[in-house]
Amino acid sequence: MIKMDVRKIINQWDPYSLFPYAPENEYETEIKKIESFVSRNNVKTDLSEFIESIFDFEDISEDKKTLDDIVEKILLV
């Protein structure tokens, strides 16, 4: 169940605003990395930093609140 939930969270977030033009599996590589990370580490700050490293944001401070919300959702899965 965690796999589908993380996929749903990331796809709904759509950090690069690619949908509806991108294929449904656009973020599959990133999702797999997040799932693997969460299975080993569920510390909020660590996950936040990990997601920041996966998605190359120009100015992460603008997206910090959104990122915090995403991390909380993933950790609740």
KAQUI-V754608 format. One record per residue. N is the residue number from 0. OMEGA is omega in whole degrees, 0 to 359 (999 if undefined). Layout:
N_OMEGA ; N_OMEGA
//
This chain:
0_182 ; 1_182 ; 2_181 ; 3_182 ; 4_178 ; 5_178 ; 6_181 ; 7_180 ; 8_182 ; 9_179 ; 10_177 ; 11_178 ; 12_179 ; 13_189 ; 14_179 ; 15_180 ; 16_182 ; 17_182 ; 18_15 ; 19_187 ; 20_181 ; 21_176 ; 22_183 ; 23_181 ; 24_183 ; 25_184 ; 26_186 ; 27_180 ; 28_180 ; 29_180 ; 30_179 ; 31_178 ; 32_180 ; 33_179 ; 34_180 ; 35_180 ; 36_182 ; 37_179 ; 38_180 ; 39_188 ; 40_179 ; 41_176 ; 42_187 ; 43_183 ; 44_178 ; 45_180 ; 46_178 ; 47_179 ; 48_179 ; 49_180 ; 50_175 ; 51_181 ; 52_180 ; 53_181 ; 54_185 ; 55_179 ; 56_177 ; 57_179 ; 58_185 ; 59_181 ; 60_178 ; 61_184 ; 62_187 ; 63_180 ; 64_178 ; 65_179 ; 66_178 ; 67_178 ; 68_180 ; 69_179 ; 70_179 ; 71_179 ; 72_181 ; 73_181 ; 74_178 ; 75_183 ; 76_999
//
